[in-house]
């Protein structure tokens, strides 16, 4: 062997040795032995393994079929269940709530209105892995007709200003547009058409437009079941109430459910399902608000996760005073709840997509915890536990346009939840969160709760 050949051989050997000793890419973690509900609706995978490399799922399968590379960190979660990370598709995110979402297994939120500066900062920090936070999809400031319901909304008065509002939001980099109660059909059509140019979906809380009209205009989602009573019954009195102000409109809307004809409601559910619009019913909001006259609601243990100063800031008595709700109003709200459930059930049976959303952190709606209430209420409305889980994972990801979220598959984001009890046996078992993984970072839920 010549000296040159020996030198080359030595270099090659050294590089080979260095390559063998060096860490090849991000570290791997394997969760071993759980029953895996991958979110695709198939048979649960028993004695399963989820292999994660960095922030990405590398493999999902039964233990005997998954070969673990050398150096993989193995974590035994036998006797547990693993589901995809939960998604709250209707939220108003507050900074204090970020770790609460994670502790409850909510790894993604869709913020449908907020102060632009703060929500964009939170979303960007979450994307960069700054602090304990779910992923945040942002609408920025919602678009409303005149006079705008909230000063932080973008007020539009004609189709030109409506299009300009969409243009500004698109430049800001929003993930979706939120339209609010004072948008007429004409204004909403302009918003949807302009948003379509930028391929930005539009979510709406309706007031002056009925749900069928809005869905035919091409909105991606209808929030709170808004516009449904207007499309199923006599719209004019409800439109007039919305013209009189937000609380007048919301009160009339909630009370109207008890007066709707079930046949008309079921027929409307089928018509709406045909348009492919997604419903984000926020049953948790309807349920919690219908019970605000019940003093025992303040003893809900989930409220302990809310900072005392935030519970005070909710100013529930002041809100009830502004709304002017009477005992008769609350009774009407509660009579209407079964009709809301009927519509949700009929919409699902007609093939419509339903997605979980909660309206947290509005009054008495606890970030993270309200997601589990929503799942429970969806099952109470007639969905199976598997369908409810799909609404909170796979279907919510579809609404977000997030191909990397919602199911546990190789190549997808490593967002998942480890449960100590079977959610298919009882949907309330989604509350039994022991570990949460966000972007590949595995966190013990109790380690977060102990800080509260």
TILUMDO-192675 format. One record per residue (C-alpha): x, y, z; residue in one letter; residue number from 0. Coordinates in Angstrom, 1 decimal. Example, Ala and Ser with C-alpha at 12.3 -4.5 7.8 and 13.67 -1.06 7.14 Angstrom:
2
> east,north,up,resn,resi
> 12.3,-4.5,7.8,A,0
> 13.7,-1.1,7.1,S,1
//
This chain:
452
> east,north,up,resn,resi
> 0.0,0.0,0.0,X,0
> 1.4,3.4,-0.9,X,1
> 1.6,6.2,1.5,X,2
> -1.1,8.1,-0.4,X,3
> -3.4,5.1,-0.4,X,4
> -2.8,4.6,3.3,X,5
> -3.6,8.2,4.0,X,6
> -6.9,8.0,2.0,X,7
> -7.8,4.8,3.8,X,8
> -7.1,6.5,7.1,X,9
> -9.3,9.5,6.3,X,10
> -12.1,7.2,5.1,X,11
> -11.9,5.1,8.3,X,12
> -11.9,8.2,10.4,X,13
> -15.0,9.6,8.7,X,14
> -16.7,6.3,9.0,X,15
> -15.9,6.1,12.7,X,16
> -17.0,9.7,13.1,X,17
> -20.3,9.0,11.3,X,18
> -20.9,5.9,13.5,X,19
> -20.4,7.9,16.7,X,20
> -22.2,11.1,15.7,X,21
> -26.0,11.5,16.3,X,22
> -27.7,11.1,12.9,X,23
> -30.4,13.7,12.9,X,24
> -32.9,14.5,15.6,X,25
> -33.3,12.0,18.5,X,26
> -36.0,9.4,18.5,X,27
> -38.6,8.6,21.1,X,28
> -40.9,5.6,21.1,X,29
> -44.2,5.4,23.1,X,30
> -44.6,1.7,23.7,X,31
> -47.6,-0.6,24.5,X,32
> -50.6,1.7,24.3,X,33
> -53.8,1.2,22.3,X,34
> -53.6,3.6,19.4,X,35
> -56.6,5.5,18.0,X,36
> -54.9,7.0,15.0,X,37
> -57.8,9.3,14.1,X,38
> -58.5,7.6,10.7,X,39
> -61.6,5.7,12.0,X,40
> -60.2,2.2,11.8,X,41
> -59.8,-0.5,14.3,X,42
> -57.8,0.5,17.5,X,43
> -54.2,-0.7,17.3,X,44
> -53.4,-2.7,20.4,X,45
> -49.9,-3.0,21.9,X,46
> -48.9,-0.2,19.6,X,47
> -45.8,1.9,19.1,X,48
> -45.6,5.6,18.0,X,49
> -42.1,6.3,17.0,X,50
> -41.2,10.0,16.9,X,51
> -38.1,11.6,15.4,X,52
> -37.7,15.2,16.3,X,53
> -41.1,16.8,15.7,X,54
> -42.4,14.3,13.2,X,55
> -44.0,10.8,13.5,X,56
> -41.7,8.3,11.9,X,57
> -43.7,5.1,12.4,X,58
> -47.0,3.8,13.9,X,59
> -47.7,0.1,14.3,X,60
> -47.9,-2.9,16.6,X,61
> -44.8,-3.5,18.7,X,62
> -43.8,-6.6,16.8,X,63
> -43.9,-4.8,13.5,X,64
> -41.9,-1.6,14.4,X,65
> -38.1,-1.8,14.3,X,66
> -36.6,0.7,16.7,X,67
> -33.3,2.2,15.6,X,68
> -30.4,2.1,18.0,X,69
> -30.5,4.8,20.5,X,70
> -34.3,5.3,20.5,X,71
> -35.6,6.4,23.9,X,72
> -38.4,4.0,24.9,X,73
> -41.2,5.1,27.1,X,74
> -43.6,2.4,28.4,X,75
> -47.2,3.6,28.3,X,76
> -48.8,0.1,28.5,X,77
> -52.4,0.2,29.5,X,78
> -52.9,3.7,28.0,X,79
> -54.6,5.0,24.9,X,80
> -53.1,7.4,22.5,X,81
> -55.1,9.8,20.3,X,82
> -54.1,12.7,18.0,X,83
> -53.8,16.1,19.6,X,84
> -57.1,17.7,20.1,X,85
> -58.1,20.9,18.2,X,86
> -60.3,23.7,19.4,X,87
> -61.5,25.3,16.2,X,88
> -63.3,28.3,17.8,X,89
> -61.3,30.1,20.4,X,90
> -60.2,33.5,21.6,X,91
> -56.8,32.8,22.9,X,92
> -55.4,34.5,26.0,X,93
> -51.7,34.3,27.0,X,94
> -52.5,32.9,30.4,X,95
> -54.4,30.0,28.8,X,96
> -51.6,28.6,26.6,X,97
> -50.3,26.0,29.0,X,98
> -53.9,25.2,30.1,X,99
> -54.7,24.1,26.5,X,100
> -51.7,21.8,26.5,X,101
> -52.4,20.3,29.9,X,102
> -55.9,19.3,28.7,X,103
> -54.5,17.8,25.5,X,104
> -55.4,20.6,23.1,X,105
> -52.4,21.0,20.8,X,106
> -54.0,23.3,18.2,X,107
> -56.4,26.2,18.4,X,108
> -58.1,28.3,15.8,X,109
> -58.4,31.8,17.0,X,110
> -61.3,33.5,15.4,X,111
> -60.9,37.1,16.7,X,112
> -58.3,38.8,18.8,X,113
> -56.1,41.9,19.1,X,114
> -53.8,41.4,16.0,X,115
> -50.5,42.4,17.6,X,116
> -50.8,40.0,20.5,X,117
> -52.3,37.0,18.7,X,118
> -49.7,37.2,15.9,X,119
> -47.0,37.4,18.4,X,120
> -48.3,34.3,20.3,X,121
> -48.8,32.4,17.1,X,122
> -45.2,33.1,15.9,X,123
> -43.7,32.3,19.3,X,124
> -45.6,29.0,19.3,X,125
> -44.3,28.2,15.8,X,126
> -40.7,28.9,17.0,X,127
> -41.2,26.7,20.0,X,128
> -41.1,29.6,22.4,X,129
> -42.7,28.4,25.6,X,130
> -45.5,25.9,26.3,X,131
> -48.2,26.5,23.7,X,132
> -50.5,24.9,21.2,X,133
> -50.3,25.8,17.6,X,134
> -52.4,28.9,16.9,X,135
> -54.2,29.5,13.6,X,136
> -55.1,33.2,13.4,X,137
> -57.9,35.2,11.9,X,138
> -56.7,38.6,13.3,X,139
> -59.5,41.1,13.7,X,140
> -62.9,39.9,12.5,X,141
> -64.8,41.8,9.8,X,142
> -68.2,43.3,10.8,X,143
> -70.8,45.6,9.3,X,144
> -71.6,49.0,10.7,X,145
> -71.7,49.8,13.5,X,146
> -69.2,47.2,14.4,X,147
> -70.1,45.2,17.5,X,148
> -66.7,45.5,19.0,X,149
> -64.2,48.3,18.6,X,150
> -61.4,45.8,17.8,X,151
> -63.3,44.5,14.8,X,152
> -62.7,45.9,11.2,X,153
> -65.9,47.8,10.3,X,154
> -67.0,47.8,6.6,X,155
> -69.8,49.8,5.1,X,156
> -69.8,48.7,1.4,X,157
> -68.4,46.0,-0.8,X,158
> -65.3,48.0,-1.6,X,159
> -64.3,48.4,2.0,X,160
> -65.2,44.8,2.6,X,161
> -62.7,43.7,-0.1,X,162
> -60.1,46.1,1.2,X,163
> -60.4,44.6,4.7,X,164
> -59.8,41.1,3.3,X,165
> -56.8,42.4,1.3,X,166
> -55.2,43.9,4.5,X,167
> -55.7,40.7,6.4,X,168
> -54.2,38.6,3.6,X,169
> -51.1,40.8,3.7,X,170
> -50.9,40.3,7.4,X,171
> -50.8,36.6,6.9,X,172
> -54.0,35.3,8.5,X,173
> -55.0,31.7,8.2,X,174
> -58.7,32.5,7.9,X,175
> -61.1,35.4,7.8,X,176
> -63.9,35.8,10.4,X,177
> -67.1,37.5,9.4,X,178
> -69.4,38.8,12.1,X,179
> -73.1,39.4,12.8,X,180
> -73.7,42.7,11.0,X,181
> -72.5,41.4,7.6,X,182
> -75.4,41.5,5.1,X,183
> -75.5,39.0,2.3,X,184
> -74.1,41.6,-0.1,X,185
> -71.2,42.4,2.2,X,186
> -70.6,38.7,3.0,X,187
> -70.5,37.9,-0.7,X,188
> -67.8,40.5,-1.2,X,189
> -65.8,39.1,1.7,X,190
> -66.0,35.5,0.5,X,191
> -65.2,36.4,-3.1,X,192
> -62.1,38.5,-2.2,X,193
> -60.9,35.8,0.2,X,194
> -61.3,33.2,-2.5,X,195
> -58.7,35.2,-4.5,X,196
> -56.2,34.6,-1.8,X,197
> -57.4,31.0,-1.0,X,198
> -58.3,32.1,2.5,X,199
> -61.3,30.3,4.1,X,200
> -64.1,32.4,5.7,X,201
> -65.7,31.5,9.0,X,202
> -68.9,33.3,10.0,X,203
> -70.9,34.2,13.1,X,204
> -74.1,35.2,11.3,X,205
> -76.7,37.7,12.3,X,206
> -78.1,39.5,9.2,X,207
> -77.6,36.5,6.8,X,208
> -79.2,33.1,7.1,X,209
> -77.1,29.9,7.2,X,210
> -78.3,28.6,3.8,X,211
> -77.5,31.8,2.0,X,212
> -74.1,32.0,3.7,X,213
> -73.2,28.4,2.8,X,214
> -74.2,28.9,-0.8,X,215
> -72.0,32.0,-1.0,X,216
> -69.1,29.7,-0.1,X,217
> -68.2,30.2,3.5,X,218
> -66.0,27.5,5.0,X,219
> -67.7,27.2,8.4,X,220
> -70.6,28.5,10.3,X,221
> -70.0,29.1,14.0,X,222
> -72.4,28.6,16.9,X,223
> -75.1,27.3,14.6,X,224
> -75.8,30.9,13.8,X,225
> -78.2,31.6,10.9,X,226
> -79.8,28.2,11.3,X,227
> -83.0,29.4,13.0,X,228
> -83.2,32.2,10.4,X,229
> -83.1,29.7,7.6,X,230
> -85.5,27.2,9.2,X,231
> -88.1,29.6,10.5,X,232
> -89.2,33.2,10.3,X,233
> -86.1,35.2,9.6,X,234
> -87.4,38.8,9.7,X,235
> -88.0,39.1,13.4,X,236
> -84.5,37.6,14.1,X,237
> -82.9,39.9,11.6,X,238
> -84.6,42.9,13.3,X,239
> -83.4,41.7,16.7,X,240
> -79.8,41.5,15.4,X,241
> -80.2,45.1,14.1,X,242
> -81.0,46.2,17.6,X,243
> -77.7,45.1,19.0,X,244
> -75.6,42.0,19.7,X,245
> -77.3,40.9,22.9,X,246
> -80.8,41.5,21.5,X,247
> -79.9,39.4,18.5,X,248
> -78.2,36.6,20.5,X,249
> -81.1,36.4,22.9,X,250
> -83.7,36.2,20.2,X,251
> -81.5,33.6,18.3,X,252
> -81.2,31.4,21.4,X,253
> -84.9,31.6,22.3,X,254
> -86.0,30.8,18.8,X,255
> -84.6,27.3,18.9,X,256
> -87.5,26.1,21.1,X,257
> -90.0,27.3,18.6,X,258
> -88.6,25.7,15.5,X,259
> -90.4,22.9,13.5,X,260
> -88.3,19.7,13.7,X,261
> -89.2,18.7,10.2,X,262
> -88.1,22.0,8.8,X,263
> -84.9,21.8,10.8,X,264
> -84.0,18.3,9.6,X,265
> -84.7,19.3,6.0,X,266
> -82.4,22.4,6.4,X,267
> -79.7,20.1,7.9,X,268
> -79.7,18.1,4.7,X,269
> -79.6,21.2,2.5,X,270
> -76.7,22.6,4.4,X,271
> -74.8,19.3,4.3,X,272
> -75.1,19.3,0.5,X,273
> -73.2,22.6,0.3,X,274
> -70.2,21.1,2.1,X,275
> -70.1,23.8,4.7,X,276
> -68.6,22.8,8.1,X,277
> -70.5,23.4,11.3,X,278
> -68.7,24.4,14.4,X,279
> -71.7,24.3,16.8,X,280
> -69.9,25.3,20.0,X,281
> -72.5,23.4,22.1,X,282
> -70.3,24.1,25.1,X,283
> -71.1,27.8,24.7,X,284
> -74.8,27.2,24.3,X,285
> -74.9,24.8,27.3,X,286
> -72.8,27.0,29.7,X,287
> -74.7,30.2,28.8,X,288
> -78.0,28.5,29.3,X,289
> -76.9,27.6,32.9,X,290
> -75.5,31.0,34.0,X,291
> -78.4,31.5,36.3,X,292
> -77.4,28.3,38.2,X,293
> -75.2,29.4,41.1,X,294
> -73.7,25.9,41.4,X,295
> -72.0,26.4,38.0,X,296
> -69.3,28.4,39.8,X,297
> -68.2,25.3,41.7,X,298
> -67.1,23.5,38.5,X,299
> -63.6,22.1,39.4,X,300
> -62.3,23.0,36.0,X,301
> -62.6,26.7,37.0,X,302
> -59.7,26.1,39.4,X,303
> -57.4,26.1,36.4,X,304
> -58.5,29.7,35.6,X,305
> -56.5,32.4,37.5,X,306
> -58.5,34.2,40.1,X,307
> -58.0,37.6,38.5,X,308
> -59.3,36.2,35.2,X,309
> -62.4,34.8,36.8,X,310
> -63.0,38.3,38.3,X,311
> -62.3,39.9,34.9,X,312
> -65.1,37.8,33.3,X,313
> -67.6,40.0,35.2,X,314
> -70.4,37.5,34.7,X,315
> -73.0,39.6,36.7,X,316
> -72.2,42.6,34.6,X,317
> -72.5,40.6,31.4,X,318
> -75.9,39.2,32.5,X,319
> -77.0,42.7,33.3,X,320
> -76.0,43.9,29.8,X,321
> -77.8,41.0,28.2,X,322
> -80.9,41.6,30.3,X,323
> -81.6,37.9,30.6,X,324
> -84.5,37.0,32.8,X,325
> -85.5,33.6,34.4,X,326
> -87.9,33.2,31.5,X,327
> -85.0,33.7,29.0,X,328
> -82.9,31.1,30.7,X,329
> -85.8,28.7,30.7,X,330
> -86.3,29.3,26.9,X,331
> -82.5,28.7,26.3,X,332
> -82.7,25.4,28.0,X,333
> -85.8,24.4,26.1,X,334
> -84.0,25.1,22.9,X,335
> -81.0,22.9,23.6,X,336
> -82.6,19.7,22.5,X,337
> -83.4,21.3,19.1,X,338
> -79.8,22.3,18.7,X,339
> -78.8,18.7,19.4,X,340
> -81.5,17.5,16.9,X,341
> -80.0,19.8,14.2,X,342
> -76.4,18.6,14.9,X,343
> -77.6,15.0,14.8,X,344
> -79.5,15.5,11.5,X,345
> -76.6,17.4,9.9,X,346
> -74.2,14.6,10.8,X,347
> -76.5,11.9,9.5,X,348
> -76.9,13.8,6.2,X,349
> -73.1,13.7,5.8,X,350
> -72.2,17.1,7.1,X,351
> -68.8,17.8,8.7,X,352
> -68.9,18.8,12.4,X,353
> -65.9,20.2,14.2,X,354
> -65.2,21.0,17.8,X,355
> -65.1,24.6,19.0,X,356
> -65.8,26.1,22.4,X,357
> -65.5,29.9,22.4,X,358
> -63.1,29.8,25.3,X,359
> -61.9,31.9,27.0,X,360
> -65.2,33.8,27.1,X,361
> -67.2,33.7,30.4,X,362
> -67.1,30.4,32.2,X,363
> -65.6,28.6,29.3,X,364
> -62.3,27.1,30.5,X,365
> -59.6,26.9,27.9,X,366
> -58.8,23.2,27.3,X,367
> -61.4,21.9,29.6,X,368
> -64.3,23.2,27.4,X,369
> -63.0,21.0,24.6,X,370
> -63.8,17.9,26.6,X,371
> -67.2,19.3,27.4,X,372
> -67.8,19.9,23.7,X,373
> -66.9,16.2,23.0,X,374
> -69.3,15.1,25.7,X,375
> -72.1,17.3,24.3,X,376
> -71.5,16.1,20.8,X,377
> -72.0,12.5,22.0,X,378
> -75.0,13.6,23.9,X,379
> -76.4,15.1,20.6,X,380
> -76.1,11.7,18.9,X,381
> -72.5,11.3,17.6,X,382
> -70.6,8.2,18.6,X,383
> -67.5,8.6,20.7,X,384
> -65.4,7.8,17.5,X,385
> -67.3,10.5,15.5,X,386
> -66.8,13.0,18.3,X,387
> -63.0,12.3,18.4,X,388
> -62.9,12.7,14.6,X,389
> -64.6,16.1,15.0,X,390
> -61.9,17.1,17.5,X,391
> -59.0,15.8,15.5,X,392
> -59.2,14.7,11.8,X,393
> -62.2,16.8,10.7,X,394
> -60.9,19.9,12.6,X,395
> -57.6,19.6,10.8,X,396
> -59.4,19.4,7.5,X,397
> -61.2,22.6,8.3,X,398
> -57.8,24.2,9.1,X,399
> -56.4,22.9,5.9,X,400
> -53.6,21.4,8.0,X,401
> -52.6,18.1,6.3,X,402
> -49.9,17.4,8.9,X,403
> -52.4,17.4,11.8,X,404
> -55.4,15.4,13.0,X,405
> -54.2,11.8,12.5,X,406
> -51.3,9.7,13.7,X,407
> -49.4,8.6,10.6,X,408
> -45.8,8.6,9.4,X,409
> -44.7,12.0,8.2,X,410
> -47.3,13.9,10.2,X,411
> -46.6,16.3,13.1,X,412
> -45.9,14.6,16.5,X,413
> -48.9,16.1,18.3,X,414
> -50.7,13.5,20.4,X,415
> -52.3,12.8,23.8,X,416
> -51.8,9.8,26.1,X,417
> -55.0,8.9,28.1,X,418
> -55.3,6.5,31.1,X,419
> -58.8,5.4,30.1,X,420
> -60.6,4.4,26.9,X,421
> -62.4,7.3,25.2,X,422
> -64.4,4.9,23.0,X,423
> -65.9,3.3,26.0,X,424
> -66.9,6.7,27.5,X,425
> -66.1,10.0,25.8,X,426
> -65.6,11.6,29.2,X,427
> -62.4,9.5,29.4,X,428
> -60.7,12.1,27.1,X,429
> -60.2,14.0,30.3,X,430
> -57.8,11.4,31.6,X,431
> -54.8,13.1,30.1,X,432
> -51.4,11.9,31.5,X,433
> -49.0,13.0,28.8,X,434
> -49.2,15.4,25.9,X,435
> -46.8,15.7,23.0,X,436
> -46.6,19.0,21.0,X,437
> -44.1,19.3,18.2,X,438
> -42.4,16.2,19.5,X,439
> -42.0,17.5,23.0,X,440
> -43.4,15.1,25.5,X,441
> -44.9,16.7,28.7,X,442
> -46.4,15.2,31.8,X,443
> -49.8,16.9,32.2,X,444
> -49.4,16.9,36.0,X,445
> -46.2,18.9,35.7,X,446
> -48.3,21.7,34.1,X,447
> -51.2,21.5,36.5,X,448
> -48.9,21.6,39.5,X,449
> -47.9,25.2,38.5,X,450
> -51.5,26.5,38.7,X,451
//
